[in-house]
Amino acid sequence: MFSLSHLRSLVVAILFLLPGAGAEAFFQTTTVEGTIGRDLGGIWLLVHNTAPQFRVRIDKDAAASRMQVGEISAETRRLLGHGGVVITGFKDTTALSEARSMGVFEGDVILKVNSEVVEDLASYKEALETVPEAMFLGLSRPALRRSEARVVKLRYSATVGELDGQSAVVSEQVDFRLLESVLPFADELEKANRASEPWTVTAEQVAAVKGSWHKLPLPERRPFVRGEYAMTAADSYDSSLRRDRNIDDTIFAVVGKLQGSPMLGGGQRIMVWGFRDFAPGKASGTMVDVTMGSAPFPISIEFKGTFEMMRLADWADTDNEVIAERKAAEDRKKAAAYDDIELAPDVPAVPGP
């Protein structure tokens, strides 16, 4: 018989399973391909600065004769992580109208002409000479830039042994995790993104996260439910990494495949961080960020740019301790709320004949 005591147990179980402030972070795993050979263990603040990239088909006449281009600024070069030429204007209103109908706007940066990479005005003009009547332009649109910041936990350990008669790293263990947390400057960052304005983290903001990373509040709705990361050395890059201008000449890369939460529409997000430069407590490089959406058929939205990491602390598990404390407090609160519910006593079973 299903009694009220059974109902009591069911209600308590449901209350404890409901998401609360102490919900654990999304499930994440890490693998290593090749030998990284660098100890990046610790707690880091990771900052992305990216802009959308895409391709458009355009008539050569519109590009060569009536589209004006110039060298990109130092700030745009920092954003992209490499060169290009910027569209500065059009010689007449007809050219302007035609370019807009093709999806090209003033301020766009030309990165490729067909398969030819554009680094500066000279390489752009040289690439145009190989085009007959029409071409595909690889473009970046800095006017739609965006910035993101996250806390990263990176645990690293290596076993050193003898290889070919010399001391070398023979195995590595890495655990890369993005933390779900609300940063103290989240509102300022969101304001800059809404205005598509450049954003750079300040020393004061880094210091604020450094002292509070383990106890930052969790978001009300978690963006991801699963994350799979592969930390890959340059000599283990596959063809897709080698073809990408932002990644092909980096030292090593972290390839992350993140599954979006069904509560927020799901979808997969692929983020690739290509590490280039290292200094005490700092690392930086270029990145690729691809979001797989549907409209109503699958479509990818690609952002590319740069990232930097600032080391906050040694690796620690204090964030999980705080999460456990929050969850215990939430469980106690739910149990106390249940104790206020009055249930009728169990109805005794009717004796048999």
C-alpha positions as CSV (number, residue, x, y, z in Angstrom):
1,M,0.0,0.0,0.0
2,F,1.2,3.5,-0.8
3,S,1.0,5.3,2.5
4,L,1.5,8.9,3.6
5,S,5.0,8.0,4.9
6,H,5.9,7.0,1.3
7,L,4.5,10.4,0.2
8,R,6.7,12.1,2.8
9,S,9.8,10.4,1.4
10,L,8.9,11.3,-2.1
11,V,8.3,14.9,-1.3
12,V,11.7,15.2,0.5
13,A,13.5,13.5,-2.5
14,I,11.9,15.9,-5.0
15,L,12.8,18.9,-2.8
16,F,16.4,17.8,-2.6
17,L,16.6,17.2,-6.4
18,L,15.3,20.6,-7.4
19,P,18.2,22.9,-8.7
20,G,19.4,25.3,-6.2
21,A,22.3,27.7,-5.5
22,G,24.5,24.8,-4.7
23,A,24.1,22.9,-7.9
24,E,27.3,21.2,-9.1
25,A,29.1,22.4,-12.2
26,F,28.5,20.7,-15.5
27,F,30.2,17.4,-16.3
28,Q,33.7,17.9,-17.9
29,T,36.5,15.6,-19.0
30,T,40.0,16.2,-20.4
31,T,42.3,14.1,-22.6
32,V,45.9,14.8,-23.8
33,E,47.3,14.3,-27.3
34,G,51.1,14.6,-27.7
35,T,53.4,16.2,-25.2
36,I,52.6,19.6,-23.9
37,G,55.7,20.0,-21.7
38,R,54.4,23.2,-19.9
39,D,53.0,23.3,-16.4
40,L,49.9,25.5,-16.7
41,G,48.5,24.3,-13.4
42,G,46.6,26.8,-11.3
43,I,43.5,29.0,-11.3
44,W,43.3,31.4,-14.2
45,L,41.1,34.2,-15.4
46,L,40.5,33.6,-19.2
47,V,39.4,36.6,-21.3
48,H,38.3,36.2,-25.0
49,N,38.0,39.1,-27.5
50,T,36.6,37.9,-30.8
51,A,34.6,39.1,-33.9
52,P,32.4,37.2,-36.4
53,Q,34.0,35.8,-39.6
54,F,32.2,34.7,-42.8
55,R,32.5,34.6,-46.6
56,V,30.6,36.5,-49.2
57,R,30.6,36.4,-53.0
58,I,31.4,39.7,-54.7
59,D,32.0,41.0,-58.2
60,K,35.6,41.8,-58.9
61,D,34.7,45.2,-60.4
62,A,33.0,46.3,-57.1
63,A,36.1,45.3,-55.1
64,A,38.9,46.4,-57.4
65,S,37.4,49.6,-58.9
66,R,35.0,51.1,-56.4
67,M,35.8,49.7,-52.9
68,Q,38.4,51.6,-51.0
69,V,40.6,49.8,-48.5
70,G,43.4,50.6,-46.1
71,E,45.7,49.1,-43.5
72,I,44.1,47.9,-40.3
73,S,44.7,49.7,-37.0
74,A,46.9,48.2,-34.3
75,E,43.8,47.6,-32.1
76,T,42.1,45.6,-34.8
77,R,45.3,43.6,-35.4
78,R,45.3,42.8,-31.7
79,L,41.7,41.7,-31.9
80,L,42.2,39.4,-34.9
81,G,45.6,38.2,-34.0
82,H,46.9,38.7,-37.5
83,G,46.7,41.2,-40.5
84,G,44.2,42.1,-43.2
85,V,42.9,45.2,-44.9
86,V,39.9,47.3,-43.8
87,I,37.2,48.6,-46.1
88,T,37.3,52.3,-45.6
89,G,34.5,53.4,-48.0
90,F,33.1,53.3,-51.5
91,K,33.7,55.6,-54.4
92,D,30.0,56.3,-55.1
93,T,26.5,55.5,-53.9
94,T,26.0,52.8,-56.5
95,A,29.1,50.9,-55.3
96,L,27.9,51.3,-51.7
97,S,24.4,49.9,-52.5
98,E,25.8,47.0,-54.5
99,A,28.3,46.1,-51.7
100,R,25.5,46.2,-49.0
101,S,23.3,43.9,-51.2
102,M,26.2,41.4,-51.2
103,G,26.7,41.6,-47.4
104,V,29.8,43.9,-47.3
105,F,30.0,47.0,-45.1
106,E,32.4,49.8,-44.3
107,G,34.7,48.7,-41.5
108,D,34.7,45.0,-42.5
109,V,38.2,43.5,-42.6
110,I,39.2,41.4,-45.7
111,L,41.2,38.4,-44.6
112,K,41.2,36.3,-47.7
113,V,40.5,36.6,-51.5
114,N,39.4,33.2,-52.5
115,S,42.1,31.0,-50.9
116,E,44.8,33.7,-50.9
117,V,45.6,35.1,-47.4
118,V,45.5,38.9,-47.1
119,E,48.0,40.4,-44.6
120,D,48.3,44.0,-46.0
121,L,47.6,46.2,-49.0
122,A,50.3,44.6,-51.1
123,S,49.1,41.1,-50.6
124,Y,45.5,42.2,-51.2
125,K,46.4,43.8,-54.6
126,E,48.4,40.8,-55.5
127,A,45.5,38.5,-54.7
128,L,43.1,40.5,-56.9
129,E,45.3,40.0,-59.9
130,T,44.5,36.2,-59.8
131,V,40.7,36.8,-59.8
132,P,38.7,36.7,-63.1
133,E,35.3,38.3,-62.6
134,A,33.9,37.2,-59.2
135,M,35.5,36.1,-56.0
136,F,34.8,35.0,-52.4
137,L,36.0,37.4,-49.7
138,G,36.8,36.1,-46.2
139,L,35.7,38.9,-43.9
140,S,35.8,39.8,-40.2
141,R,33.3,42.3,-38.8
142,P,34.9,44.0,-35.8
143,A,31.8,46.2,-35.4
144,L,30.2,43.1,-34.0
145,R,33.0,42.2,-31.6
146,R,32.3,40.5,-28.3
147,S,34.2,39.8,-25.1
148,E,33.9,37.0,-22.6
149,A,35.6,36.2,-19.3
150,R,35.6,33.0,-17.3
151,V,37.5,31.4,-14.4
152,V,39.5,28.2,-15.4
153,K,40.8,25.5,-13.2
154,L,43.8,23.7,-14.8
155,R,45.4,20.8,-12.9
156,Y,48.7,19.5,-14.4
157,S,51.1,16.8,-13.5
158,A,53.9,15.1,-15.5
159,T,56.1,12.1,-15.1
160,V,59.7,12.6,-16.2
161,G,61.7,9.6,-17.4
162,E,64.5,8.7,-19.8
163,L,63.7,8.9,-23.6
164,D,66.5,8.2,-26.1
165,G,69.1,8.5,-23.4
166,Q,67.8,11.9,-22.2
167,S,65.5,13.2,-19.5
168,A,62.1,13.9,-20.9
169,V,58.4,14.1,-20.1
170,V,57.0,10.5,-20.7
171,S,53.4,11.1,-19.5
172,E,51.1,14.0,-18.6
173,Q,47.8,14.3,-16.8
174,V,45.7,17.4,-17.3
175,D,42.3,18.4,-16.0
176,F,40.9,21.5,-17.7
177,R,37.6,23.0,-16.4
178,L,35.6,26.1,-17.1
179,L,33.9,27.3,-14.0
180,E,30.3,28.5,-14.0
181,S,30.3,31.7,-12.0
182,V,29.1,35.3,-12.1
183,L,32.1,37.6,-12.2
184,P,32.1,40.9,-10.3
185,F,32.4,42.9,-13.5
186,A,29.8,40.9,-15.5
187,D,27.5,44.0,-15.9
188,E,30.3,46.1,-17.2
189,L,31.3,43.4,-19.7
190,E,27.7,42.9,-20.9
191,K,27.3,46.7,-21.4
192,A,30.4,46.8,-23.6
193,N,29.2,43.8,-25.6
194,R,25.8,45.4,-26.2
195,A,27.6,48.5,-27.6
196,S,30.1,46.3,-29.5
197,E,32.9,48.3,-27.8
198,P,36.4,47.1,-27.0
199,W,36.8,45.8,-23.5
200,T,40.0,45.0,-21.6
201,V,40.1,43.6,-18.1
202,T,41.8,45.9,-15.6
203,A,44.3,45.0,-12.9
204,E,41.7,45.9,-10.3
205,Q,39.2,43.5,-11.8
206,V,41.8,40.7,-11.9
207,A,42.6,41.4,-8.2
208,A,38.9,41.2,-7.3
209,V,38.5,37.8,-8.9
210,K,41.8,36.6,-7.4
211,G,40.5,36.9,-3.9
212,S,37.0,35.6,-4.5
213,W,37.2,33.0,-7.4
214,H,36.2,30.1,-5.2
215,K,33.1,31.7,-3.8
216,L,31.7,33.6,-6.8
217,P,27.9,33.1,-7.2
218,L,26.6,30.6,-9.7
219,P,24.4,31.7,-12.6
220,E,20.7,31.3,-12.3
221,R,20.6,29.1,-15.4
222,R,23.6,27.0,-16.2
223,P,24.7,27.4,-19.9
224,F,26.3,24.0,-20.3
225,V,25.6,20.4,-19.2
226,R,28.7,18.7,-20.6
227,G,32.2,19.6,-21.7
228,E,34.9,17.5,-23.4
229,Y,38.4,18.9,-23.8
230,A,41.5,17.7,-25.7
231,M,44.8,19.4,-24.9
232,T,46.8,18.8,-28.1
233,A,50.5,19.5,-28.9
234,A,51.3,21.1,-32.2
235,D,52.8,18.0,-33.6
236,S,49.5,16.2,-33.0
237,Y,47.3,18.7,-34.7
238,D,44.8,17.3,-37.2
239,S,44.1,18.7,-40.6
240,S,41.3,21.0,-39.4
241,L,43.6,22.7,-36.9
242,R,46.5,23.1,-39.4
243,R,44.1,24.7,-42.0
244,D,43.0,27.3,-39.6
245,R,45.0,30.5,-39.7
246,N,44.3,31.3,-36.1
247,I,45.6,28.0,-34.8
248,D,48.1,26.4,-37.3
249,D,51.3,27.9,-35.9
250,T,50.5,27.8,-32.2
251,I,52.5,25.7,-29.6
252,F,49.6,23.7,-28.4
253,A,45.8,24.0,-28.3
254,V,42.9,23.2,-26.1
255,V,39.9,22.0,-28.1
256,G,36.6,22.2,-26.1
257,K,33.3,20.7,-27.2
258,L,30.5,22.0,-24.9
259,Q,26.9,20.8,-25.0
260,G,24.4,23.6,-24.2
261,S,21.8,23.2,-21.6
262,P,18.4,22.1,-22.9
263,M,16.8,24.8,-20.7
264,L,18.6,27.4,-22.8
265,G,18.0,25.8,-26.2
266,G,20.8,23.3,-26.2
267,G,23.2,23.3,-29.2
268,Q,26.9,22.7,-29.3
269,R,29.7,25.2,-28.9
270,I,33.2,24.4,-30.0
271,M,36.0,26.6,-28.6
272,V,39.7,26.2,-29.6
273,W,42.4,28.1,-27.7
274,G,45.8,28.1,-29.5
275,F,48.5,29.0,-27.1
276,R,51.4,31.2,-28.4
277,D,53.1,33.3,-25.7
278,F,54.0,32.6,-22.1
279,A,55.3,34.8,-19.3
280,P,55.3,34.3,-15.5
281,G,51.6,34.2,-14.5
282,K,50.4,35.0,-18.0
283,A,49.5,33.1,-21.3
284,S,47.9,34.3,-24.5
285,G,47.1,33.2,-28.0
286,T,44.4,33.1,-30.7
287,M,41.1,31.3,-30.7
288,V,38.2,30.0,-32.7
289,D,34.7,29.9,-31.3
290,V,31.9,28.1,-33.3
291,T,28.3,27.9,-32.1
292,M,26.1,25.4,-33.8
293,G,22.6,26.6,-34.1
294,S,19.5,25.9,-36.2
295,A,17.5,28.4,-38.3
296,P,15.6,26.0,-39.0
297,F,18.5,23.9,-40.6
298,P,21.9,23.5,-38.8
299,I,24.1,26.6,-39.2
300,S,27.4,27.6,-37.7
301,I,28.3,31.0,-36.3
302,E,32.0,31.5,-36.2
303,F,33.9,34.0,-34.1
304,K,37.7,34.3,-34.2
305,G,40.1,36.5,-32.2
306,T,42.5,36.4,-29.3
307,F,42.6,35.4,-25.6
308,E,44.7,36.0,-22.6
309,M,45.0,34.2,-19.3
310,M,46.0,35.7,-15.9
311,R,47.0,33.3,-13.1
312,L,45.0,33.9,-10.0
313,A,46.2,31.2,-7.6
314,D,47.6,27.7,-7.2
315,W,45.3,24.9,-8.1
316,A,42.8,24.2,-5.3
317,D,39.5,22.5,-4.7
318,T,38.1,25.2,-2.4
319,D,35.4,26.1,-4.9
320,N,33.9,22.5,-4.6
321,E,34.0,22.9,-0.8
322,V,32.0,26.1,-1.0
323,I,29.5,24.5,-3.5
324,A,29.1,21.6,-1.0
325,E,28.5,24.0,1.8
326,R,25.9,25.9,-0.3
327,K,24.2,22.7,-1.2
328,A,24.0,21.5,2.4
329,A,22.5,24.8,3.4
330,E,20.0,24.6,0.6
331,D,19.1,21.1,1.6
332,R,18.5,22.1,5.2
333,K,16.4,25.0,4.0
334,K,14.2,22.7,1.9
335,A,13.9,20.2,4.7
336,A,12.9,22.9,7.1
337,A,10.2,24.1,4.6
338,Y,9.0,20.5,4.4
339,D,8.8,20.2,8.2
340,D,6.2,23.0,8.1
341,I,3.9,20.9,5.9
342,E,1.2,19.1,8.0
343,L,0.3,15.6,6.7
344,A,-2.6,13.5,8.0
345,P,-1.5,10.3,9.9
346,D,-1.3,7.1,7.9
347,V,-4.6,5.3,7.5
348,P,-4.2,1.8,9.1
349,A,-4.7,-1.2,6.9
350,V,-8.1,-2.8,7.2
351,P,-7.7,-6.2,8.9
352,G,-8.5,-9.1,6.7
353,P,-11.4,-11.6,7.5
